[in-house]
């Protein structure tokens, strides 16, 4: 299988529905600011785009993307 590499960055958004931070598993409530992975060179579907709470973003910044899934 050939894998495509898509360059990404994090974009600040407000949640339209409850979701979960992929880093700390904290619940992100409706209308709460959070950061969503967005493709620079291509589209990433919203169902697979990683989402991070504001606390994790302030703690780790864009480095979250370079580490992949965090613990």
Buried (B, 14 or more C-beta within 10 A) or exposed (E): EEEEEEEBEBEEEEBEEEBEBBBEEBEBEEEBEBBBBBEEEEEBEEEEBBBBBBEBBEBBEEEBBEEEEBE
